[in-house]
Amino acid sequence: VSLLLFQAKSCICHMCGAHLNRLHSCLYCVFFGCFTKKHIHEHAKTKRHNLAIDLLYGGIYCFMCQDYIYDKDMEQIAKEEQRKAWKLQAFTPTVVSHYQCTMTGIGEKYSTWEPTKRELELLRHNPKRRKITTNCTIGLRGLINLGNTCFMNCIVQALTHTPLLRDFFLSDRHKCEMQSPSSCLVCEMSTLFQEFYSGHRSPHIPYRLLHLVWTHARHLAGYEQQDAHEFLIAALDVLHRHCKGDDNGKKANNPNHCNCIIDQIFTGGLQSDVTCQVCHGVSTTIDPFWDISLDLPGSSSPFWPLSPGSDGSVVNGESHVSGTTTLTDCLRRFTRPEHLGSSAKIKCSGCHSYQESTKQLTMKKLPIVACFHLKRFEHSAKLRRKITTYVSFPLELDMTPFMASSKESRMNGQYQQPTDSLNNDNKYSLFAVVNHQGTLESGHYTSFIRQHKDQWFKCDDAIITKASIKDVLDSEGYLLFYHKQFLEYE
């Protein structure tokens, strides 16, 4: 076993010839196989050799139990060999990166936790599970600005505090199948989550993330200030593409379908109903979306009238002060029927001729994370400006009124409270807000992120400060992130 651990870097998989993909060695015969690609699994099933050793960490895997076995003697041998390997490396003249050491089989410079006598005594006296206290700051970490990279830092803060995404990465669910893991953005995100939740307080330097973004989204390369919304979409796109090789991203009966963690969390379905004004026939299409872009008052496009009445009524938890635009207003405008006009006639399948029509957008499928993009930057041939209109947004949001199933509850584009608004599946909680200060030409991005249920912090690159709920709700708002309540696991 000692020899196997020490010489692991010279071993290759007997089936594919690779030395990556968590190489394991059979303990019954001379056979090395990839764990990630299940080559060692195939060997175990064929030969009935049910024990193998992980050549990176030294753990023993049982294929009958389908789990790693804890053995005190094996743990000690693994620790000794890893210690020798790291000590030997310390005398080498060249500096070897942590990533290179891991990939060459030397093993990570971490060991399994074993409780001390004092800790065992404490565990015996405190058998009940202890929840994380509200004043705990684990998971909070600043990010160094690498030269106008605040647009990236604020999105990273939002992603690392996305509840279900955090659970995925901290449970080590990503199994990379790319030829070069060093170019995988999902691997880098996994490392980023480990860095954020490691307990370190010093700001993290996301240089590897920036390099990967420049490599895979070349339109974002360079040190110019970029749009945070554009970065979010580009990051989700690259993460989605790099997840496709995962087992979770594959679906045998439909090779074009992806069920990766990005699609599971961020992808929703937008229904478009086009109704012929002559025969009233309806043509329906459903398109996937990662975010919803909402027009604001003050833009060049005509805005739908504000909330019904100005009597201080409350819709979706938002107080309707006279003249104040709310997120609900923007969503009502987004989902209202729109007459396409005589210049945009469509060929009706019922009339068999071109007719005027109306179009209405509704939510067919809600994502776990609903991201709303308030269109504050207006670009046209004659106009380039930032819209600073204040938009009130709630801590809790019910999306039921904007579902395709609730369409009949709105008459002529006017809001009516649906009877099934108590559907908890459609209720969301705010967990991150990205803001832009300054002008279109010169500005700065910051973010508010939620820690625990009601603790908020402002992230300004490397500086993190405590924030009140009022600070969050009074902010201008550029990107709003909401998470389905029943899936938060808080």
Disulfide bonds with the S-S distance in Angstrom:
none
